[in-house]
Amino acid sequence: MHAFSMLLVLFLPAKGLSVSTRRPPSIYLQPEENVYYKQGESVQLPCKADGDPRPTYRWKKNGIHLNFGNTVVHFVQLLNEGTLVINASEAKDEGIYQCIADNDYGTSVSTNINLRMGKLDDFMAAFPVTHTPRLGESVVLNCIPPPSYPPAAVQWVLVTPEGHVEPVNYDNRILMDLDDQHKDQTKSVDVIILLSVESRLYITSVQEQDRQGDKAYVCMATNYFMRRNTYDKANFIIPSGSTPANRPVGYFWTSPSEQVGIIGPTPEVVWLKNNVTLPDTYEVSHGGHELTIAKLTKDDAGQYECIGTNSLGHQIFRSFRSFVVRVE
């Protein structure tokens, strides 16, 4: 048997010396890139950083340093952190803010924070519009929502003469298209804010039931942050004719698209990937008009086809569009 011994050696720093943990700041808490506020309410823009020695903080608005040295308490920075509080906010507080943390070993800066006052403008006043499509034809109701911060949610509703609001039921014959064409370019920095999206209501094959009695089709914009709705002009649909028009299926629109409307009986829509029916893992809208790939992977690369079919008598018509998805 051999006896083993262990020697433990502990090295201690020499007297007067310490192990250095000095490091530059690193911001670990900051606001979202877009922050909205209601006029008159307090706004808080959080900013915290670690580092040794403890960082000091400063803020810029539109590239100019904020001055906390005066007696005005409109801008307040919380003690021992960089969080900025704006008391009794005003319209002039809108701008691009940035938090900066400094110590002797470096500087850390936050992302640009676009602070905007919440609002939802009203639709422009307009007279009611009556549409008289022939039975079986298509009709498109256009809507350009007013500017909204944050962007308004848009939907089409039915409004009774008494002002009661009912939802429009979407299916493979009635659907809504969104086209984000209305944007505001902030001039001071490269930040794009979506003001509103053009929203069209498509009825691909008008039926008598689309008359809806004395109810009007109305575009409604909702700003949930402001808890406010606004309504566009009233649209009434009065189908004409007694026999539905029969037309072969045709291309209506795609994304992106510059074309609107080919009419005919409501088609059945099928999606293919590399000539094979899509598996259930893909998200297809009700009616099949829109395909969404929620979590893109390399396996999603390939050729996709959207195929619409309908029939007139014994004759079957088909129309399709092809898309190529490349994953990088």
C-alpha positions as CSV (number, residue, x, y, z in Angstrom):
1,M,0.0,0.0,0.0
2,H,1.3,3.4,-0.9
3,A,0.3,6.5,1.0
4,F,-0.6,9.5,-1.0
5,S,-0.4,13.1,0.2
6,M,-1.9,16.2,-1.3
7,L,-0.4,19.7,-1.2
8,L,-2.9,22.5,-1.5
9,V,-1.4,25.8,-2.5
10,L,-3.4,29.0,-2.3
11,F,-2.1,32.0,-4.0
12,L,-3.2,35.3,-2.5
13,P,-2.8,38.7,-4.1
14,A,0.0,40.7,-2.8
15,K,-0.9,43.3,-0.2
16,G,-2.4,46.4,-1.7
17,L,-3.3,44.6,-5.0
18,S,-6.7,43.4,-6.1
19,V,-8.0,41.3,-9.0
20,S,-9.3,43.6,-11.7
21,T,-12.9,43.4,-12.9
22,R,-12.9,46.6,-14.7
23,R,-15.1,46.5,-17.9
24,P,-16.9,48.9,-20.2
25,P,-20.6,49.4,-19.9
26,S,-23.2,47.1,-21.6
27,I,-26.8,48.2,-21.8
28,Y,-29.1,45.3,-20.9
29,L,-32.4,47.1,-20.6
30,Q,-33.8,49.5,-23.2
31,P,-37.2,50.4,-24.7
32,E,-38.7,49.0,-27.9
33,E,-37.7,50.8,-31.1
34,N,-41.2,52.3,-31.3
35,V,-42.8,53.8,-28.2
36,Y,-46.2,55.5,-28.2
37,Y,-47.7,57.8,-25.5
38,K,-50.9,59.7,-24.8
39,Q,-50.6,63.5,-24.4
40,G,-50.5,64.6,-20.8
41,E,-49.5,61.2,-19.4
42,S,-46.0,60.3,-18.1
43,V,-43.7,58.3,-20.4
44,Q,-40.9,56.1,-19.1
45,L,-38.0,55.0,-21.3
46,P,-36.0,52.4,-19.4
47,C,-32.2,52.2,-19.7
48,K,-29.9,50.1,-17.5
49,A,-26.4,49.0,-18.0
50,D,-23.8,47.0,-16.1
51,G,-20.0,47.8,-16.0
52,D,-17.2,48.5,-13.6
53,P,-16.9,51.3,-12.5
54,R,-20.7,51.9,-12.4
55,P,-21.7,53.8,-15.6
56,T,-23.1,57.2,-15.9
57,Y,-25.9,58.0,-18.3
58,R,-26.9,60.7,-20.7
59,W,-29.7,61.0,-23.3
60,K,-29.9,62.4,-26.8
61,K,-33.1,63.7,-28.5
62,N,-32.8,64.1,-32.3
63,G,-29.0,64.0,-31.9
64,I,-28.8,66.8,-29.2
65,H,-28.0,66.0,-25.6
66,L,-30.8,66.6,-23.1
67,N,-30.0,69.0,-20.3
68,F,-30.9,67.7,-16.8
69,G,-29.1,70.5,-15.0
70,N,-32.0,73.0,-15.0
71,T,-34.9,73.2,-12.5
72,V,-37.5,72.1,-15.1
73,V,-38.8,68.6,-14.1
74,H,-40.3,67.8,-17.5
75,F,-37.3,65.4,-18.1
76,V,-36.2,63.3,-15.1
77,Q,-33.5,60.6,-15.0
78,L,-34.0,58.0,-12.2
79,L,-31.3,57.8,-9.6
80,N,-28.5,55.2,-10.2
81,E,-29.9,54.2,-13.6
82,G,-30.5,55.8,-17.0
83,T,-34.2,55.4,-17.1
84,L,-35.8,58.6,-18.5
85,V,-39.2,59.9,-17.3
86,I,-41.1,62.5,-19.3
87,N,-43.7,64.2,-17.1
88,A,-46.9,65.7,-18.5
89,S,-45.9,64.7,-22.1
90,E,-46.6,67.1,-25.0
91,A,-46.7,66.8,-28.7
92,K,-43.2,68.5,-28.9
93,D,-41.8,65.5,-27.0
94,E,-42.0,63.4,-30.2
95,G,-38.6,62.5,-31.6
96,I,-35.7,60.0,-31.8
97,Y,-34.2,59.3,-28.4
98,Q,-31.0,57.4,-27.5
99,C,-29.6,56.4,-24.1
100,I,-25.8,56.5,-23.7
101,A,-23.9,54.8,-20.8
102,D,-20.3,55.7,-20.1
103,N,-17.4,54.8,-17.8
104,D,-13.6,55.1,-17.9
105,Y,-13.4,52.0,-20.1
106,G,-15.9,52.7,-22.8
107,T,-19.4,53.6,-24.0
108,S,-22.5,51.7,-24.8
109,V,-25.5,53.2,-26.7
110,S,-29.0,52.0,-27.1
111,T,-30.9,51.6,-30.3
112,N,-32.7,54.6,-31.7
113,I,-36.0,54.9,-29.9
114,N,-38.8,56.5,-32.0
115,L,-41.2,58.2,-29.6
116,R,-44.5,59.1,-31.1
117,M,-47.7,60.5,-29.7
118,G,-50.6,58.2,-30.2
119,K,-53.4,59.3,-32.5
120,L,-56.1,58.2,-34.9
121,D,-57.3,60.7,-37.4
122,D,-60.9,60.6,-38.7
123,F,-61.8,59.4,-42.2
124,M,-62.5,62.2,-44.6
125,A,-66.2,63.0,-44.8
126,A,-67.8,61.4,-47.9
127,F,-71.3,60.6,-49.2
128,P,-72.6,57.1,-49.3
129,V,-71.9,55.0,-52.4
130,T,-74.2,52.5,-54.0
131,H,-72.7,49.7,-56.0
132,T,-74.9,47.8,-58.6
133,P,-72.9,44.8,-59.8
134,R,-74.6,42.1,-61.8
135,L,-75.2,38.9,-60.0
136,G,-72.2,36.6,-60.3
137,E,-69.8,39.5,-61.0
138,S,-67.2,40.8,-58.6
139,V,-67.1,44.0,-56.6
140,V,-64.2,45.7,-54.8
141,L,-64.8,48.2,-52.0
142,N,-61.7,50.4,-51.4
143,C,-60.6,51.9,-48.1
144,I,-57.6,54.0,-47.2
145,P,-57.5,54.4,-43.4
146,P,-56.4,57.8,-41.9
147,P,-52.9,58.1,-40.3
148,S,-52.7,56.3,-37.0
149,Y,-50.0,55.8,-34.3
150,P,-49.6,53.0,-33.6
151,P,-50.9,51.5,-36.9
152,A,-54.7,51.0,-36.9
153,A,-56.3,47.6,-37.2
154,V,-58.6,47.6,-40.2
155,Q,-61.7,45.5,-40.8
156,W,-65.0,45.7,-42.7
157,V,-68.2,45.8,-40.8
158,L,-71.9,46.1,-41.5
159,V,-73.6,49.1,-39.9
160,T,-77.4,49.4,-39.4
161,P,-79.3,52.6,-39.7
162,E,-79.4,52.7,-35.9
163,G,-75.6,52.6,-35.8
164,H,-75.3,49.0,-34.6
165,V,-72.1,47.3,-35.9
166,E,-71.8,43.7,-37.1
167,P,-68.8,41.9,-38.5
168,V,-68.5,40.9,-42.1
169,N,-68.1,37.2,-42.3
170,Y,-65.2,36.3,-44.6
171,D,-65.0,33.1,-46.6
172,N,-63.7,31.9,-49.9
173,R,-66.1,34.4,-51.7
174,I,-65.7,37.4,-49.5
175,L,-62.2,38.4,-48.3
176,M,-60.1,41.4,-47.4
177,D,-56.8,42.4,-49.0
178,L,-54.1,44.5,-47.2
179,D,-51.6,46.6,-49.1
180,D,-49.0,48.5,-47.0
181,Q,-48.4,51.5,-49.3
182,H,-48.9,54.4,-46.9
183,K,-45.8,55.0,-44.9
184,D,-44.1,58.0,-43.1
185,Q,-40.4,58.4,-43.5
186,T,-38.9,60.0,-40.4
187,K,-36.4,62.6,-41.8
188,S,-33.9,62.7,-39.1
189,V,-33.0,59.0,-39.1
190,D,-33.7,56.0,-41.2
191,V,-36.9,54.9,-39.4
192,I,-40.1,54.0,-41.3
193,I,-43.4,54.1,-39.5
194,L,-46.4,52.4,-40.9
195,L,-49.2,54.9,-40.9
196,S,-52.0,52.8,-42.4
197,V,-52.6,50.0,-44.9
198,E,-55.0,50.1,-47.8
199,S,-57.8,47.7,-47.2
200,R,-60.0,46.4,-49.9
201,L,-63.1,44.2,-49.5
202,Y,-63.5,41.7,-52.3
203,I,-66.7,39.9,-53.2
204,T,-65.6,37.6,-55.9
205,S,-69.0,36.5,-57.0
206,V,-71.9,38.7,-55.9
207,Q,-75.0,37.0,-54.7
208,E,-78.4,38.3,-53.7
209,Q,-77.6,37.9,-50.0
210,D,-74.9,40.5,-50.4
211,R,-77.6,43.2,-50.5
212,Q,-77.8,43.1,-46.7
213,G,-81.1,44.9,-46.6
214,D,-80.6,48.4,-45.2
215,K,-77.2,47.6,-43.8
216,A,-74.1,49.4,-45.1
217,Y,-70.6,48.0,-45.7
218,V,-68.2,50.3,-43.8
219,C,-64.5,50.2,-43.3
220,M,-63.6,50.6,-39.7
221,A,-60.1,51.6,-38.3
222,T,-59.3,50.8,-34.7
223,N,-56.4,52.2,-32.7
224,Y,-56.3,49.9,-29.7
225,F,-53.6,52.0,-27.9
226,M,-55.9,55.1,-28.1
227,R,-59.1,52.9,-27.6
228,R,-60.8,54.6,-30.5
229,N,-62.6,53.7,-33.7
230,T,-63.3,55.7,-36.8
231,Y,-65.6,54.8,-39.7
232,D,-65.4,55.4,-43.4
233,K,-68.3,56.2,-45.8
234,A,-71.3,53.8,-46.2
235,N,-71.3,51.4,-49.1
236,F,-74.5,49.8,-50.3
237,I,-74.6,46.8,-52.6
238,I,-77.7,46.3,-54.8
239,P,-77.1,43.4,-57.2
240,S,-78.7,43.7,-60.7
241,G,-80.1,41.0,-62.9
242,S,-82.0,37.9,-62.1
243,T,-79.6,35.2,-63.4
244,P,-76.0,35.0,-62.1
245,A,-73.3,35.7,-64.7
246,N,-71.2,32.6,-65.3
247,R,-67.5,33.4,-66.1
248,P,-64.4,31.1,-66.1
249,V,-62.1,31.4,-63.1
250,G,-59.5,34.1,-63.6
251,Y,-56.5,35.8,-61.9
252,F,-57.7,38.3,-59.2
253,W,-54.6,39.4,-57.4
254,T,-51.4,38.2,-55.9
255,S,-48.8,39.7,-53.6
256,P,-47.4,41.9,-54.9
257,S,-50.0,42.9,-57.5
258,E,-51.0,45.7,-59.8
259,Q,-54.1,44.0,-61.1
260,V,-57.6,44.0,-59.8
261,G,-60.5,41.7,-60.6
262,I,-61.5,38.9,-63.0
263,I,-64.9,37.6,-62.4
264,G,-66.6,34.3,-62.4
265,P,-68.1,31.6,-60.2
266,T,-66.3,31.2,-56.9
267,P,-63.2,29.0,-57.5
268,E,-61.7,26.3,-55.3
269,V,-58.1,27.2,-54.4
270,V,-55.3,24.6,-53.8
271,W,-51.6,25.2,-53.0
272,L,-48.8,22.9,-54.2
273,K,-45.1,22.8,-53.3
274,N,-42.8,21.2,-55.8
275,N,-45.9,19.7,-57.5
276,V,-47.0,18.1,-54.2
277,T,-50.0,19.1,-52.0
278,L,-48.9,21.1,-49.0
279,P,-48.6,19.3,-45.6
280,D,-50.7,20.4,-42.7
281,T,-47.8,22.3,-41.1
282,Y,-48.3,25.2,-43.5
283,E,-50.8,27.9,-42.6
284,V,-53.4,28.6,-45.4
285,S,-56.1,31.2,-44.9
286,H,-59.8,30.2,-44.9
287,G,-60.7,30.0,-48.6
288,G,-57.1,29.2,-49.5
289,H,-56.2,32.7,-50.8
290,E,-53.2,33.3,-48.7
291,L,-50.2,31.0,-47.7
292,T,-48.1,31.9,-44.6
293,I,-44.8,30.2,-43.7
294,A,-44.7,31.1,-40.0
295,K,-41.3,29.6,-39.1
296,L,-39.1,29.5,-42.1
297,T,-36.5,26.7,-42.4
298,K,-34.2,25.6,-45.2
299,D,-36.8,22.9,-46.1
300,D,-39.3,25.6,-47.1
301,A,-37.3,26.5,-50.2
302,G,-38.9,25.5,-53.4
303,Q,-41.5,26.3,-56.0
304,Y,-45.1,27.0,-54.8
305,E,-48.2,27.1,-57.0
306,C,-51.6,28.6,-56.2
307,I,-54.2,27.0,-58.4
308,G,-57.8,28.1,-58.7
309,T,-60.4,25.9,-60.5
310,N,-64.1,26.2,-61.3
311,S,-66.5,24.7,-63.9
312,L,-69.1,26.0,-66.3
313,G,-71.3,23.1,-67.3
314,H,-69.0,20.2,-68.2
315,Q,-66.0,22.4,-68.8
316,I,-63.4,22.9,-66.1
317,F,-61.3,26.1,-66.0
318,R,-57.9,26.5,-64.1
319,S,-55.8,29.5,-63.4
320,F,-52.5,29.5,-61.4
321,R,-49.6,31.6,-60.2
322,S,-46.1,30.3,-59.4
323,F,-43.8,31.5,-56.6
324,V,-40.2,30.6,-55.9
325,V,-39.0,30.7,-52.3
326,R,-35.2,30.9,-51.6
327,V,-34.0,30.6,-48.1
328,E,-30.7,32.4,-47.2
